[in-house]
Amino acid sequence: MPSLPVDRPRHLRAAVLALLTPCLLLAACSSSDSSIASPAQPAPAAPSPSPTTPSPADAVRQENTLPGDPSWRTAVKRATDPTAISGYADKSAVDPGEPVRLFVSTTADRYTVTAYRMGWYGGDRARRIWRSAPQRGTVQDDAGYIAATRTHYAKWDPTTTLDTADWPPGMYLLRLAGDAGREWLVPLVVRSPDAEGRVVFLMADLTWQAYNEWGGRSSYTGPGAREDRSRAVSFSRPYANGSGAGKFLGYENPVVALAEKAGIPVSYVATSDLADGDDRPLAGAEGIVSLGHNEYWTVAEREAVTKARDGGTDLAFLGANTMYWRTRLEPGPQGMPLEVIHKDTDDPVDGPETTVRFRDEPNARPERSLVGMDYECYPATGRYTVTSRDFFLFDGLAPRAPLTDLVAVEVDRAYPLPGTPKSLQIVANSPTDCAGVPTVSTSTYYDTASGAGVFATGTMGWVLNGMRPGSPRDTRQFVRAVTSRLLERMLDGPLGERYPSRPNLDRFELGAQNTTGTVEPPLRR
């Protein structure tokens, strides 16, 4: 699809309006008396009031006052046997009213499909939007295999078509419930009509699929270990992990609940929506947020997000190992895309879209030029240590002592290398252990010429642990408060314009050589 131009930076629009407003008022006040209706010509009757459209924030608040339904959690517990029931949708994301085909296999005689919109809803975190009549169950076990790329895919027939016409935009889970008690989940994004005045959440379906082991292989592993992994993974198959929801439940759903509880107007966008360079899902957004684990990006997706930043849209990265692998989509079996990820093996495509790390040749573009820092290592443990207590997101919230259970799984850090933003400010510098190797992880912030600000946490533990009910109380309170403040201030206008960064990279002793993340680690959770 052709790209639409990104709007002018918001601060320029505001300045133009400020200059025009006095002129408009002066023109209204200088009208001649002849334009006023005389007694012989009664003034036209005032138009009858028309219903007002709620603001994006009001719409979210109103939606979350509706009754919730916690029964979706049952599926999380019961989705343990994909041979008993499992399924997938023919699309990751749809516009409201666009049909969705489901492909379901089950040993149950009957099953139902229930659609839940994820949010806050008084703590239930979901509202039931629709439920099907009982559907006849059937076992589908026909599978395909592409030997050249070690790709598994399901050759199933569609079983149910959903009509999304009355579904409000949002992030959805489709609950498949068999009459024998087994259940499964299928993730689905229902897009907002536009992102104007909203914060975009990137739902990382490209990363979910890379880790999907359905059929016996993912982009990480296979029957013969790492060398036997898939070089391309198919969207035509269920997610074998996360109760069928991929990585959504652990790395994304906590932020969805937090944002909707606070009334933040969110536009949900699947990363595959941006894979071909269509940047319309980002146009007019106040901010773009990459959630806890968003590792796989196409070149076009990176260009779309960079263009938004350069147009004045704030960015936030609430994880680590972001935008690490360069991937691409190609047509695949069953009419669904293939995600190509050759990594360090020979890719038949030689050029800008070769599927290696973004920091590798050809066309090396390390992630630090957008995120602010590079991926450092796995597995990581450390104590989160704030170094800029007066940083606008930390001010009044930063604890005196380092926080536990926050530096975890994978981490990033700032590098004194070309491509690192010159305005980069390190706001946390945390001593970290990676499989016995001492290093640090950092949280960073930088401003840009467009007025946008870019914040990155540098740890996967931010969402996965920092928003988990069982995490230490001080860690949980800090993460939730900082994240809430971040989202609220994104809505107020460009962060970098109101909160300029204070460059301080040279004050920290940071090595220029990555010694712990040079070799791709084995399969991670």
C-alpha positions in Angstrom: 0.0 0.0 0.0 1.2 3.5 -0.6 2.5 5.4 2.5 0.7 8.5 3.6 2.9 11.5 4.7 3.3 11.8 8.4 1.8 15.0 9.8 4.0 18.0 10.7 5.4 17.8 14.2 2.7 18.7 16.8 4.6 21.7 18.2 4.5 23.3 14.7 0.8 22.7 14.4 0.2 24.3 17.7 2.3 27.3 16.8 0.4 27.8 13.5 -2.9 27.7 15.4 -1.7 30.2 18.0 -0.8 32.7 15.2 -4.1 32.2 13.3 -6.5 32.4 16.3 -6.2 36.2 16.8 -6.7 36.7 13.1 -9.9 34.6 13.1 -11.2 36.4 16.1 -10.5 39.8 14.6 -12.3 38.9 11.4 -15.3 37.8 13.3 -15.5 41.0 15.3 -15.1 43.3 12.3 -18.3 42.1 10.5 -20.6 44.9 9.4 -24.0 45.5 11.1 -25.8 44.6 7.9 -25.0 41.0 8.5 -27.1 41.0 11.7 -30.7 39.9 11.1 -33.4 42.7 11.4 -36.7 42.3 13.2 -38.4 41.8 9.7 -36.0 39.0 9.0 -35.8 36.7 12.1 -32.5 35.1 12.7 -32.4 31.4 11.8 -33.2 29.0 14.5 -30.2 27.5 16.3 -29.5 24.0 15.0 -30.7 21.2 17.3 -27.8 19.7 19.3 -26.2 16.6 17.7 -24.8 13.7 19.7 -21.1 14.4 20.5 -18.5 11.8 19.8 -16.5 11.0 22.9 -12.8 11.8 22.9 -10.5 8.8 22.6 -9.7 8.8 26.3 -13.4 9.1 27.2 -14.2 6.2 24.9 -11.7 4.0 26.7 -13.0 5.0 30.1 -16.6 4.3 29.1 -15.6 1.0 27.6 -13.9 -0.1 30.9 -17.0 0.8 33.0 -18.9 -2.0 31.3 -19.1 -5.4 33.1 -16.0 -7.5 32.8 -15.8 -11.3 32.5 -12.9 -13.1 34.2 -13.8 -16.5 32.6 -11.0 -16.0 30.0 -8.5 -16.9 32.7 -10.0 -20.5 32.7 -8.6 -21.0 29.3 -5.1 -20.0 30.4 -5.2 -22.8 33.0 -6.9 -25.4 30.7 -4.9 -24.8 27.5 -2.4 -27.6 28.2 -3.1 -30.1 25.4 -3.1 -28.8 21.8 -4.1 -32.2 20.5 -7.4 -31.9 22.5 -8.2 -28.5 21.1 -6.2 -25.8 19.4 -6.7 -23.3 16.6 -5.5 -20.2 14.8 -6.9 -17.3 12.8 -6.2 -16.4 9.2 -5.1 -12.9 10.2 -3.2 -11.3 13.1 -5.2 -8.0 12.8 -8.5 -6.9 11.2 -10.5 -3.7 10.8 -13.9 -3.7 12.6 -16.3 -5.5 10.3 -13.7 -7.5 8.5 -14.4 -11.3 8.7 -12.0 -13.6 10.5 -11.7 -17.3 9.6 -10.8 -19.7 12.4 -9.2 -23.1 11.9 -9.9 -25.3 14.9 -9.0 -28.9 15.6 -10.5 -30.7 18.6 -11.3 -34.2 19.9 -14.4 -32.7 21.6 -17.8 -33.3 20.0 -18.7 -29.7 20.4 -16.9 -26.4 21.2 -17.7 -22.7 21.5 -15.8 -19.6 20.5 -15.9 -16.6 22.9 -14.3 -13.3 22.0 -12.9 -11.2 24.8 -11.7 -7.6 24.5 -8.7 -7.2 26.8 -8.6 -4.2 29.1 -9.2 -3.4 32.8 -12.9 -3.8 33.5 -12.7 -3.5 37.2 -9.9 -5.9 37.5 -11.5 -8.7 35.4 -9.2 -7.6 32.6 -11.5 -8.6 29.8 -15.1 -8.1 28.5 -17.0 -10.8 26.7 -18.0 -9.3 23.3 -19.4 -12.3 21.5 -20.0 -16.0 21.9 -20.8 -18.6 19.2 -23.4 -21.3 19.2 -21.9 -24.8 19.8 -19.8 -25.8 16.8 -19.3 -29.4 15.7 -15.8 -30.6 16.6 -13.4 -32.3 14.2 -9.8 -33.5 14.4 -7.5 -31.9 11.9 -4.0 -33.3 11.7 -3.0 -32.7 8.1 0.4 -30.8 8.2 2.7 -29.5 5.5 6.5 -29.2 5.5 8.8 -27.1 3.3 12.1 -28.9 3.4 14.2 -26.0 2.0 13.4 -23.8 5.0 12.4 -26.5 7.5 9.0 -24.9 7.8 6.0 -26.6 9.4 2.5 -25.4 8.7 -1.1 -26.7 9.3 -3.2 -27.7 6.3 -6.5 -27.3 8.1 -9.9 -26.4 6.8 -11.6 -23.3 8.1 -14.2 -24.2 10.7 -15.8 -20.9 11.8 -16.0 -17.4 10.3 -16.4 -14.5 12.8 -18.2 -11.2 12.0 -16.4 -8.4 13.8 -18.8 -5.6 12.8 -19.9 -4.7 16.3 -16.5 -5.3 18.0 -14.9 -2.2 19.5 -11.2 -1.8 18.5 -8.8 -3.4 20.9 -6.7 -6.4 21.7 -8.7 -9.7 21.7 -8.4 -13.2 22.9 -10.6 -15.8 21.3 -11.4 -18.6 23.7 -11.9 -22.1 22.2 -13.7 -24.2 24.8 -14.4 -27.9 24.1 -17.2 -29.8 25.9 -14.6 -32.1 27.4 -13.1 -29.3 29.4 -10.0 -28.6 27.3 -9.5 -25.0 26.0 -7.2 -22.8 23.9 -6.7 -19.1 23.1 -6.2 -17.3 19.8 -4.9 -13.7 19.8 -6.4 -11.1 17.5 -6.0 -7.3 17.0 -9.0 -5.3 16.0 -7.6 -2.1 14.7 -8.6 1.5 15.5 -9.8 3.5 12.5 -6.8 5.8 13.0 -4.1 6.6 15.6 -4.8 10.3 15.8 -4.5 11.5 19.4 -3.7 8.0 20.7 -0.7 5.9 21.9 0.1 3.0 19.6 0.9 -0.3 21.2 2.9 -2.7 19.0 1.6 -6.2 19.4 4.7 -8.3 18.5 3.2 -11.1 16.4 6.4 -11.3 14.4 8.3 -12.2 17.6 5.5 -14.5 18.8 5.7 -16.5 15.6 9.5 -16.7 15.7 9.3 -18.5 19.0 6.4 -20.7 18.0 7.4 -24.4 18.1 4.3 -25.8 16.6 5.2 -28.8 14.4 8.5 -29.3 16.2 10.6 -26.3 15.0 10.9 -22.6 15.7 13.4 -20.1 14.5 15.6 -21.2 17.5 15.5 -25.0 17.6 14.4 -28.2 16.0 14.8 -32.0 16.4 18.5 -31.6 15.7 18.9 -28.6 18.1 19.8 -25.2 16.8 21.2 -26.1 13.4 17.9 -27.9 12.6 15.8 -24.8 13.3 13.4 -23.2 10.8 14.7 -20.7 8.4 11.1 -19.5 7.8 8.1 -19.8 10.0 4.5 -20.0 8.9 1.5 -18.0 10.2 -0.7 -20.9 9.2 -0.5 -22.8 12.5 -1.5 -22.4 16.2 0.8 -20.8 18.7 2.2 -23.7 20.7 3.1 -21.5 23.7 1.4 -19.0 26.0 -1.9 -21.1 26.1 -2.2 -20.4 22.4 -1.5 -16.6 22.8 2.2 -16.6 22.0 4.0 -14.1 24.2 1.1 -11.8 24.7 0.1 -12.8 28.2 3.4 -12.3 29.9 5.0 -9.4 28.0 2.0 -7.3 26.7 -1.2 -7.9 28.6 0.0 -6.3 31.8 0.6 -3.0 30.0 -2.8 -3.2 28.2 -4.5 -3.5 31.6 -2.5 -0.7 33.1 -3.2 1.7 30.2 -6.9 1.0 29.9 -7.4 1.3 33.7 -5.8 4.8 33.4 -8.0 5.7 30.4 -5.1 6.0 28.0 -6.5 6.0 24.4 -4.6 3.1 22.8 -4.5 2.0 19.2 -3.4 -1.6 18.9 -1.3 -2.5 15.9 0.2 -5.9 15.0 3.9 -5.6 14.0 3.0 -7.5 10.8 0.7 -4.5 9.9 3.9 -2.5 9.4 5.9 -5.2 7.7 5.3 -3.9 4.2 6.0 -0.2 5.0 2.4 1.0 5.3 2.8 3.7 8.0 -0.8 4.7 8.1 -1.4 2.8 11.4 1.0 5.2 13.0 -0.1 8.5 11.5 -1.0 11.1 14.0 -0.1 9.0 17.0 1.1 10.8 20.2 3.4 8.0 21.0 4.4 4.5 20.0 5.2 1.8 22.6 7.2 -1.4 21.9 6.2 -3.8 24.8 8.2 -6.4 26.6 9.6 -8.6 23.9 9.7 -7.2 20.4 12.8 -8.8 18.8 11.9 -9.3 15.1 11.4 -6.4 12.8 11.3 -5.9 9.1 13.3 -3.1 7.4 10.0 -1.4 6.5 8.7 -1.5 10.0 11.8 0.1 11.3 11.5 2.8 8.6 7.9 3.5 9.6 8.7 3.9 13.3 11.7 6.0 12.5 9.7 8.3 10.3 7.1 8.7 13.0 9.8 9.7 15.5 11.2 12.2 13.0 7.7 13.6 12.7 7.4 14.3 16.4 5.9 11.1 17.8 7.4 9.9 21.1 8.8 6.3 21.4 9.1 4.0 24.3 10.7 0.5 24.5 9.5 -1.4 27.6 11.8 -4.4 27.1 15.2 -5.4 25.8 16.6 -7.2 22.8 14.4 -5.0 20.7 14.7 -4.9 16.9 17.6 -7.4 17.0 16.8 -9.7 14.1 16.0 -8.4 10.6 13.2 -10.4 9.1 10.9 -10.2 6.1 7.5 -11.5 5.0 6.9 -13.6 1.9 3.7 -15.3 0.6 3.2 -18.6 2.2 1.0 -21.7 2.2 -2.7 -21.5 2.9 -2.7 -17.8 1.8 -0.9 -16.8 5.0 2.6 -15.2 5.2 5.9 -16.8 5.8 8.3 -15.0 8.1 11.8 -15.5 6.8 14.6 -15.6 9.4 17.8 -17.2 8.1 20.0 -15.6 10.8 23.6 -16.7 10.4 23.0 -19.2 7.5 22.9 -18.4 3.8 20.0 -16.3 2.8 19.2 -16.4 -0.9 18.4 -12.7 -0.7 21.5 -10.6 -0.6 20.9 -6.9 0.1 19.1 -4.6 2.6 16.6 -7.2 3.6 19.0 -10.1 4.2 17.8 -11.7 7.4 20.7 -11.2 9.8 21.0 -8.9 12.8 20.4 -5.3 12.2 23.9 -4.6 13.4 25.5 -7.0 10.8 26.5 -6.5 7.2 25.2 -6.0 4.6 23.6 -2.6 5.4 24.5 -2.6 9.1 22.2 -0.4 11.1 22.6 -1.2 14.8 19.5 -0.9 16.9 21.0 1.8 19.1 20.3 4.5 16.4 16.6 4.1 17.2 16.3 2.4 20.6 19.3 4.3 22.1 21.2 1.2 23.0 22.1 -2.3 21.8 21.2 -5.7 23.1 23.7 -6.9 25.6 23.1 -10.4 26.9 21.1 -13.4 28.2 20.5 -14.7 30.9 20.7 -11.5 33.0 20.2 -10.8 36.7 20.9 -7.6 38.5 19.7 -4.8 40.7 18.0 -1.9 39.0 20.0 1.2 40.0 18.6 4.7 39.2 21.3 7.3 38.4 19.2 10.3 37.5 16.7 10.7 40.3 15.4 14.0 38.9 14.6 12.5 35.5 11.0 13.5 34.7 9.7 9.9 34.7 11.5 9.0 38.0 11.1 12.3 39.9 9.5 11.5 43.2 9.3 7.8 42.4 12.9 6.6 42.4 13.7 4.3 45.4 16.7 4.9 47.5 17.9 1.4 47.2 18.4 -0.7 44.1 15.3 -2.7 43.0 15.3 -6.5 42.8 13.6 -8.8 40.2 13.6 -6.0 37.6 16.9 -6.6 35.7 16.1 -10.0 34.3 16.0 -12.4 31.3 17.7 -10.1 28.7 19.1 -6.7 28.9 20.4 -3.8 26.7 23.0 -1.2 27.5 24.4 2.0 26.0 27.5 1.9 23.9 30.0 4.7 23.2 29.9 4.0 19.5 28.9 5.8 16.3 25.2 5.7 15.9 24.4 6.2 19.5 22.2 9.4 19.7 24.4 12.3 20.8 21.7 13.5 23.2 21.5 10.2 25.0 21.0 10.4 28.8 21.6 7.3 31.0 19.0 7.4 33.7 19.7 4.0 35.3 23.0 2.0 35.3 22.5 -1.5 36.9 25.3 -3.9 37.7 24.3 -7.1 36.0 25.5 -10.7 35.8 25.1 -12.6 32.5 25.9 -16.3 33.0 28.9 -15.4 35.3 30.1 -12.5 33.1 29.9 -9.1 34.9 28.4 -6.2 32.8 25.8 -3.5 33.2 22.3 -2.8 31.9 21.1 0.7 31.3 17.9 2.7 30.9 18.1 5.6 28.6 16.3 8.7 27.2 17.1 11.0 24.3 15.4 13.9 22.6 15.3 14.6 18.8 15.2 17.6 16.5 11.5 16.9 15.8 10.7 17.3 19.5 10.1 13.6 20.1 11.5 11.9 23.2 12.6 8.2 23.3 12.7 6.2 26.5 14.0 2.6 26.8 14.0 0.5 29.9 16.8 -1.9 28.8 15.4 -4.9 30.6 12.8 -7.6 29.7 12.0 -7.8 33.4 10.2 -4.4 33.2 6.9 -5.9 32.1 7.4 -9.6 32.7 8.5 -9.2 36.4 7.8 -5.5 37.2 4.1 -5.8 36.6 3.6 -9.3 37.9 1.5 -9.6 41.1 4.1 -11.8 42.8 7.0 -9.4 42.3 8.5 -7.4 45.2 6.1 -4.6 46.1 8.6 -1.7 45.7 9.6 -3.0 42.3 6.0 -3.3 41.2 5.0 0.1 42.5 7.9 1.8 40.8 7.4 0.1 37.4 3.6 0.8 37.3 4.0 4.4 38.4 6.7 5.2 35.9 4.9 3.5 33.1 1.6 5.3 33.9 3.4 8.6 34.0 5.2 7.8 30.6 1.9 7.1 28.9 0.1 10.1 30.3 2.9 12.5 29.4 3.1 11.1 25.9 -0.5 12.4 25.4 0.5 15.9 26.5 2.7 16.5 23.5 6.3 15.7 22.4 8.3 14.6 25.4 11.7 15.9 24.0 10.3 19.4 23.6 9.0 19.6 27.2 11.7 17.4 28.8 15.0 17.8 27.0 17.5 15.1 27.7 20.8 15.8 29.5 23.6 13.9 27.6 25.8 12.1 30.0 27.2 9.0 28.2 30.8 10.2 28.8 30.3 10.1 32.5 30.0 6.3 32.6 32.8 3.8 32.0 31.1 1.6 29.3 33.1 -0.7 27.1 32.7 -0.4 23.4 32.9 -4.1 22.8 30.0 -6.5 23.4 31.5 -9.5 25.0 28.4 -11.4 26.2 25.8 -11.1 23.5 28.0 -11.8 20.4 26.7 -15.4 20.1 23.0 -16.1 19.7 21.8 -17.9 22.9 19.7 -21.0 22.9 16.0 -21.0 23.1 14.7 -18.5 25.6 11.4 -18.3 27.4 
